[in-house]
Amino acid sequence: MTHEPRNRRLLSRRGVVAAGLSALPVLALPATPRAQTASGGGLGTAAAPVEIRMIANEAFANQWQANMVPEFNKSFPHVRVKIDGVPYPELLAKSLLDSTGANPTYDIIVADDPWVPQLAQAGALLDLKADAKAWTAPDFDWEDFNAAPLAASAWRGKQYGVPLRSNMLLMFTNKTLYKKAGLPAPTPKLTWTEYLAQAPKLVQDTNGDGKVDAWAIDTYFTRDSLTPTIWQAILNSNGGALLDKDNKPAFNTPTGVAALQTHIDLLKYAPPGAKSHGFNESLQAFRQGQTATMFMWGSVFKATAVDPKTTTLKPDEVGIQVMPVGSKLPGTHRGIWNGTVAKKSAHPQAAWALLQWLSSKQGELWHANVLGAFPARKSTLATPPESAWLVPVYAALQQAYDAADAGQMWRPRSPKSDAVQQVLADETSRAMSGEASAADALASAAQKIGRMRL
């Protein structure tokens, strides 16, 4: 799960960008034999337009309908697009129910990072590299995608989707609070050992009234399916893995226990009541200048460092980087929204045309610069963005993609991924609240997950 409703509201628009990119070249979709075009539903004509429907998270569905669809239609004027926004908790179940029914409504399913294996196992998705090959532009360039985000929609050797809205778990820093504590601003080389040694100094009285009013950290601590991603990031940074090559639990080790204990120990340096903190609470504390660091999804950066309507902080006092370095790698965790084509779609060619346009080199540049979506392509991240606030974000994203790929820093690639994450949420919550030790919690989680036959 990735908290898109709260962490991806990046709506930056600049007139010069919109003007410059409104004339995006039409994707040169290859000519296909009439029979193939007919079997794919075609791209429509002025007299007979094609209609496709998409199901997506309500957090960005309206934004896409209002801004992305008109831009797409400049290149594909005869493909009508209707996007239905669905609340996150209902999205997977509704997508599965529709795509496996006799007469599905949706041609495109926008799926969260852990969902693709479940949808693919149900027979709901097209393999885009095979089934849609005839409709793929020669210059689409699959190799230009960073491996980590592209892998989010791959399963068992097939590519079921493309990354549309990428995200990574990153470290936010309040440079002002570091300066007040007499500490240098962190760099991506900061280790967990160094971070924990500095944390006590970041719990401080900033106004001299004798009361602590700023703390070192806030992040996910409460029982939530995303809370274990903090522990998983620490585990992966120290060379640990969630599952082994046979999909058996591999986290019930000294490295896993130490990682969970590190997550628990962060509470010592967090605001009062942080055991009940999750996404909203940690964001609020950081944006109000109460915490020096926050481990959070990167796409909250604009609303945290740039938008005065949602934050008290200024861009020059907020840093963003990978999480601290363990014995092997920097820490991070992947969260990608993937565009997939429903296998039973009557118009798969048009559906793939839209996804291909949005994830192409030109389309991704438009999406990033006009709507502020985080890109997945190497070429986009290597291109200076039009908005200055995106410059440090792009650097952090590339570092995170590299670390995630090297350390396989993501949730289980299994149709039972959500079930695994729920077990981890339950058991790590017991350890966080003091009901169980870190070792006992992970032993229990390993036993339960081991019985799932992933």
N, C-alpha and C positions, 0 to 999 in steps of 0.2 A: 504494500500500500504506500502511496505517496500523497501527502496532504496537499493536493492541487488546489482545493477550494481556498486555502489560506496562503499558499506560498508561491503562486505563480501569476500574480496580478501585475504584470509588467506591461504597461500600456504606453510606453514612450513613443511619441510620434514627432517627427521633424519634417517640416514642409519640404525642405530640400531633398530629404531622403525619399519622401513619398513621390515627389515629382520625378526624381531621378530613376526610381525603380518602378514607376507605374508603367514604363515602357519596356518591361521585361520581355525578352524574346520568347516567342512561342516555342515550347518544347517540340523538337522535331521528332514526334512519334513516328516510328518507321511504318512505311506502307505495308499493309497486310492483305493477303488474298481475301476476296469477298466473303468466302465461307468463314474465315477466321473472324473477320470483322463482325459478321452476323452473329457468330457464336458468342462474341464478347459484348454484344449489345450496341456496338458502335459508339460514336461520339456525337450523334445527332446532326440535324440540319436545321436551317431556319424554319422550314416547313414542318419538321418533325423533331423537335428537341427531345433530348433524353433527360430523364429525371432520376437522380440518385439521392439516397437518404443516408445520413450518418448518425450514429449514436455516440455521444461523447460526454465527458464530465461537464456538468452545468457551469462549472467555474469558468470555462473558456468557450463554451459552445456559442453563446450569444456574441462574444467578441469575434469569433470566426465568421459567424453568419453575417455580421454587420460589416466586417472589414476584409476578411480573407476571401470570402466567396466573390465579391465584386472584382477583386484583383485577379482571381483565378479566371473569371469570366472574360477578362480582356484577352486571354489566350484561348479559352475554350467557351465561346459565346453560346453554344448550343447544348451545354450541359447544365441543367438546372440542379441546384443543390439545396437540400433542406437538412438542417442540423438540429437534432433533438437533444437538448441538455437533460441529463439525468443526475440526481444526487449520487455522490460517490458510493455510499453504502449499497445502493440498488443497482449500480451499473453492471457489475459482472453477472449477477443473476439474470438481469433482463437481457443482456447480450447473449448469454448461453441459451436462454429460453427461446429467444427470437431466431437465432442462427441455426438451431437444431429443429425448428418447426417445419411444417410442410410448406408454408407460404411466408417466408421471412420478409420483414419490412425493410431491414437495413442492408445496404450494400457495403458500408464501411463501419467497422467497429474500432473505436479508439480505446486501446487496452492498456492498463497499467502494467508496470514492469513484471510482476510475478504471474500475470494471468495468461500469457501466451501459451504455455504448455497445456493448461487446462482447456483452453479454447481449441487448440490444435488437436489434442487427444479426442475431443468431441467431434472432430471432423468439420469444424466450423469455418476454417480458413484456407485460402489459397496459398500455395507455395509461390511466392512472387518471382523467384529466380527461374522457376520451371514453368508454372502455369501461366504467368504473365510475360514471359520472355518476348513473345511476338509483339507486345505492345510497349516495350521498354525502349526509351530513346537511347541511341548509341552513346551519347555523351552523359548518361546518367551517373556513371562512375561510382560503382559500389565501393571501390577501394578507397575512395576519399573519406568515407565515414571512419571515425575513430572506432576501434574494435569493440570497446566496452559498450557504448550505446547501441551499436548495431546488433550486438549479441543479445540484447534484451528481447528481441523479437525472433530469435533463432531457436530452434529446438530439434534435436536429433537430425542434424545435418540439413535442415530445411529453413528457408528464410521466409517467415510468415508476415513480416511487417517491416516498417521503416520508422526510425525515431523522428517524432514530430515536435515534442517538447521535452528537452533533456534536463536533467537535474542531478545534482550530486550533494551529498552531505558534506558540509564544509565548516570551517572554523571562522567565526566573526570575532573581530577584536575592536575594543574601544581604546584607541590610542591615547585619548585624554586620561583615562583611568590608569593606563600603564605609566604614563609620564608622572602622574601624581604619586604613584607608588615607587617612583625612582627606578623603574624597570625599562629596558629597551623594548621598542615595539617588536612583537614576534615576527619571525620569518618562516618560510616553509620548511626550514631546517630544524625548527624547534622540536625537541624530543619530548616524549611523555615524562621522562625523568626530570627534565628541566622545567616542564610545565607544572608538574606537581610541586617542585621545589619553590617555584615562584608564587603559587596559589595563595599561601598564607599572607603574603605581602599585599595581595590584591583585595583582601578583605580589609576595608579601611574606612576611616572617618574623613570624608572629603571636605567638610565645611567647618571642622574644628569645634563642634558642639559636644564632643565626647561620646557620640553615638555612632556606631557603624552604620553607614548608609550606602555602601557599595560592596559588592561581593565579586568573587573571582569568576563564577560560572553559573549559567542556567541552561538547561536543556531538557530532554525527555527523561523524567524519573517516574512518572505515574504508570499505572497499568494501561498500556496502549500497544497496539500491534507494531508501532514504529519505535517504541522504546528500546527493544533489543537491537535495533540497528546501531545504537551508540556502542553497546558492548561488542557487537560484531565488527565494527570498524576498529576497535582497539585490538580485538582478537586477530583480525587479518593483518593489521600493521605489525604484529609480532610473529607473523608466519603461521598462525593457526587457521584452521578451516572449519566451516560449519559441518560439511559432509565430506566423506572420502570418495574415491572414484567409484565405489559401489553404492553410493547414496546412503551410507550408514553414518550415524552421528560420529563426528570426529572432534567435537568441541569439549567433551568431558575429559579434559587433560589439565595438567598444571598450568599450561598457557591459557586455557579457557577460563579456569578458575581465577587466575591472576587478572585477566582482562575484566571479568565481571566485578571483581573486588575493586579494581580501579574505577569502574563506573560508579559503584556504591560510594567509594571514598570521595568522589566529587561532591557529594552532598555536604561534606564538612565545610566546603567553601562556597556553598550556594545560599541564596536568600532563605529566611525562615519559611517553613512550610513547603519547601521545594519538593518534598516527597510526592506531593500531589500535582506537581507541575508537568505540563506537556507542551504542546505546540503554542497555544495562545499565551500561557503564563510566561514562558521563557522569552517569547518575542516581546511581550509588553515590558518585561523587566529590562531587557537589553535596550529597547527603543527609548526607555525613560532614563537611560544612563546609569542604571543600578548595577549592571554586571559588566565586568571587563571582557569576558568572552562568552560565546554562545556556540554550541554545536547545533547546526540547523541546515535545512535545505537551502542551497545557494540562491534559489530564485526569489527569496524574500528580500534580496539585497536592495532593490530599488526602493521598496516601501520602508526599508529599515535605514537606509543611508541617504536617500535622495529626496523622497516625497515629504514635504513639510506637513502635509495633512495627516501623515501616519507616524511620524517620528520626530523626536526632539534633537536628533543627531544630524551632523553635517557630513557630506561625502568625504572631506579630508580627515575626519577623525575616525572613520570606520575602515578597518582592514578586512580582507577576505582571503583565505588561503586554505590549503589542505589541512586536515586535522594533524595533531602531532605525530612525529615519526616514532615508530616502534623499533624493534630489533631488525626489521626487514624493510619496511616501507612506510610512507606516510599513510595516515588513516583516511578513509572515505567510505561512502556507500552509494550504490547506484539507484536512481529512481527515474525511469523513462516512460513517457507516454508514447505508445506505438500505434501507427496507423496500419490497419489490416483490412483486407478485402474478404468479405463473406463468401464462402465457397458456393452458396446457393444464389448469389446475386444474379439478377437477370442482366445487369449492366457492369460486368467486371472491368471491361476496358475503360469505361468512363470513370469508375471508382478508382482504378489504378492511375488514370490520368491526373486526377486531383491529388492523390497522395504523392505521386511522382513529381508533380509540379511543386507542391509545398516542401518536399524534402530534397529537391534538386539544388544545385549550387546557387542558381539565381533565386529560387523560391525561398531557400533558407536565409539568404542575405536579406531579402525583403522581410521575412518573418522576424528576424532578429532585430533589424534596424527600425522597423516601423512598429511592431508590437512588443519588442523586447524579449521574445522567446529565446531560450538558450539553445545554441546550435550544437550539432553533433559532428559536423564535417570539419576535417583538418583545415581545409581551405578557408572556411568561414572564420575559424578561430585565429588563423594567420593573417586575416584581413583586418586592418584597423577599423573598429566600429565607429559609426557616426556619433554616438553618444559617449562622452568621456567616462561616465560611470561604468560603462561596460568593459573598459580596458583592463582593470584588475580582475574583473569577473572572468574574462576570457582566459587570462593567465592561470587563474585558479582552476577553471574547468579543465584545461588541457593537462595540468598536473594531476588532477583527480582522475581523469579518464585513463591516463597512463598507469597510475597506481592501481585503479580498479581492475584493469586488464591483467596486470602482473599478479595481483593477489586474489583475483576472482571475488571481488568485494560486492556481492549482491545476494539477494535472497535465493532460496533453493530453486533450482530449475526443475520443477516437478509439478504435475497437475495438483499435487497436494501442498503446494507452497503456502497457501493461506492457513491451512491447518497446522503446518509446522510453526508458522509465525505466531499463531495463537497459543500454542504450547509454550513457546519461548517467552511470550508476553506474560503468561500466567506464572511460570516458574521464576523468571528474573524479577517479577514483581514481588514474589515471596521473599527473595533475597534482599531486594531494595527496602522492603518494609521491616526487615529484621525477623520475619517468621521462619526463615531458613538460612543456613550459611550459603555462601556462593557455591561451595563444593556440593552440598546436598541438593541445591536447586538444579544445578546442571546434571547431576546424576539422575534426578527424577525426570528432567526433560529428555535426556538421552534415552532413558528406558521407554518413555511414551512415544518418542519419535521413531525409535527402533522398531516398534510394533506396527508402524504405518506401512511398511513395505513400499518405500518410495521408488 
